[in-house]
Amino acid sequence: MKTKEKEKKIGVRTSFAVIRRILKDAKPILPWLGLAVLIDLAAVTLTMLGPDMLGRLSDMLYEYEKSGTPIDRSLFLSEAGKLVLYYIGAAALSVTMMVLMNNVVSRHYTCRIRTEMSEKIARIPCSYFDRTPSGDVIARMTNDVSVMGGSIHNILDILINGVLKLVMVTVIILVMNPLMAAIILVFVPFSLILSSLLAAKSEKHFDDYRGSLGKIYALTEEDFTGFDTVKAYNLEALQQKKYDALTEGAERQYADGIRLSGKVEPTVALLNGITYVAICLVGGLLAVGGTVGVGELVAFVLYAKLFAGPLESISNGLSMMQSTVAAARRVYEFIDEEEIAELPPAPLPEGDGAVVFDDVSFSYTEKQPLIEHLSVSVAPGQKVAIVGPTG
């Protein structure tokens, strides 16, 4: 039993293992996720039609300006109307997907996790609660699960939308102009590597922050439930000192995590800006040389901007994922705790009511002894109490 529990706990130490566990727990909502992917695919497809149509409209205007060829107004207005409808349709589908992810996917997911944790409480031995403050358990069931639910739909939306856009734009730009496409694609590895490195460095700070939040919840719960004891023994100043130390530590850990993860998006934006400038310069030279038409250049520049957007979104998603992984790790550590072994009921032996403790030792944790080598006999009808330092 202990070996299995040890394997489970090791299994959620790495970020990859936690993410895999999150996806495994998302199986019941896979049909909804599939519907979300289809809706997003339709929205991305409509978005991809926009630059090509703008390119054709630009060619019409350029030909009119260059040679004075009259513009077919009905065709121009028809194409412009289609363009507006495409963008409105893409926006409506994106909103529909967000509502679906938030109201259905996220809520069902968090409800199932909290239900599993509630059922787990009844199967955890008392020794766990002896060594773990109840406030920390409350923090795992409320704050940590809320972080998981609040982030999962944003992360999935960012990753699904970003990956679909990247794939579709990559295919389109390679077909349009392989040379300019190569300029865009050469910067992709740098963006992904930098994003991954910065996100990985911020993970430790978010882990520490989630742990500190659990301690703050535990101290708050302890002070409220033991209010009379705190007042009776004049412990207000001591408890305030503990609280200040915990909150200052949590604030510092969160600030360090945000400082590192916050560098991801501007770094990727800088690389995307360099790529955009390079595309404009090379595309302008090709247009002057007659290799690329004006409409094609306009469309390609717009596709380049569409390519940059998903990279920034995915980088932002990687940053958000670190906080989610830290919260999920605490939740799964609780779910994977060793459970009480089910034993058949044993009948009590007959006796006269006397109770004897012979060389008994007890402690909540191995490192902190509590009762050592206790021997006591309690006669029938006698009342004996074991009293701690506070009475």
Residue, then its C-alpha position, 0 to 999 in steps of 0.5 A: m500500500k505504501t509503495k503505491e502511495k509513494e508512486k502516486k505522490i512521485g507521479v505529480r511532482t513534475s509539471f508534465a505529470v500534473i498536466r497529464r493528470i489534468l487532461k485525464d480528469a477532463k475525460p468526462i467533458l471530452p464531448w464538450l471539448g470536441l464541440a468547442v474545438l469544432i466551433d473554434l475551427a469554424a471561427v479560425t477558418l472565417t478569420m483566415l479568409g479575411p486577409d485573402m479577401l482584403g488582398r483582392l480588394s487592395d488589388m482592385l484599388y491599386e489597379y484603379e489608381k495605377s491604370g484608371t480601370p473602373i472598379d466594379r462597384s457591385l463586386f467591390l461592395s459584395e466582397a467588402g460585405k462578405l469580409v464584414l460578415y466573416y469577421i462578425g461570424a468569427a467574433a460570434l463563434s469565439v464568444t460562443m466558445m468562451v461561454l461554452m468553456n466557462n459555463v460548461v467545461s470549467r464548472h463541470y470540471t471543478c464540481r467533479i474535482r470538489t466532489e472527489m475531494s469531499e468523498k476523499i475526506a471520509r476515507i483519509p485516516c485521522s493521522y492526516f488531519d493530526r499533521t495537517p491544519s484544517g485551514d490548509v485542507i480548506a485552501r486546497m478545496t476552495n482556492d486551489v480548485s478555483v484556480m484550476g477551474g478558472s484557468i483551465h478554460n482560458i488555457l484550453d481556449i488559448l492553446i486550441n485557438g493558438v494551435l489551430k491558427l498556427v497550423m492554418v497560417t503556416v500552410i497558407i503562407l508556405v503556399m503563398n510565398p515560401l521565401m517570406a514564410a521562411i523569414i517568419l518560421v525561423f523565429v518560431p523556435f526562439s519564441l517557444i524556447l524563451s517562453s518555455l525557459l521563463a515559464a519553467k523558472s516561474e513554476k517554483h515561485f508559484d509552487d511556494y506561493r500556493g503552499s504559503l496560501g495554505k499556511i495562511y488559511a490554516l493560521t486564519e482558521e486556527d485563530f478563529t476557532g481558537f479565539d478564546t484561547v488566543k485572548a486568554y493567553n495574550l497571543e495576539a501579538l505572536q499570532q499577528k507576527k506569524y500572519d505578517a511573516l506568512t503574508e510577506g512571504a506569499e507576496r514576495q513569492y507571487a511577485d517573483g513568479i509574476r515577474l518571470s512569467g510577465k517577461v514571456e509575452p513582451t519577449v515574444a512580442l519583440l521577436n514578432g515585431i522584428t519578424y514583422v519588420a523583416i517581412c515588410l522590408v523583404g515584401g516591399l523589395l519583392a513588390v517593387g521588383g514585380t515578384v509579388g503583387v500589392g494585394e498579395l503583399v497586403a494579404f501576407v502582411l496580415y497573415a504574418k500578424l495573424f501568425a504572431g498573435p497565436l505565438e503570444s497567446i500560447s506564450n501567455g498560456l504557458s505562463m498561466m499554466q504554471s500557476t494552475v500546475a502549482a494549484a493542481r499539484r496540491v489538489y492531487e497530493f490530497i486526492d492521492e493521500e493514503e486511505i483507511a484500510e477497511l477492516p472487518p468489525a472485531p468484537l470487544p473482549e469481555g472484561d470488568g471495565a478496567v483499562v491498562f496502558d503498558d509502555v505506550s508511546f504516541s506522536y502525530t509525526e515521527k519527528q515530534p514526540l508527544i507521549e512516550h512510555l506511558s503506563v497507567s491503569v484505570a479501574p472500573g468507574q475511575k475517570v482519568a484525563i490526559v491534559g496538555p500544557t494549555g489545559 
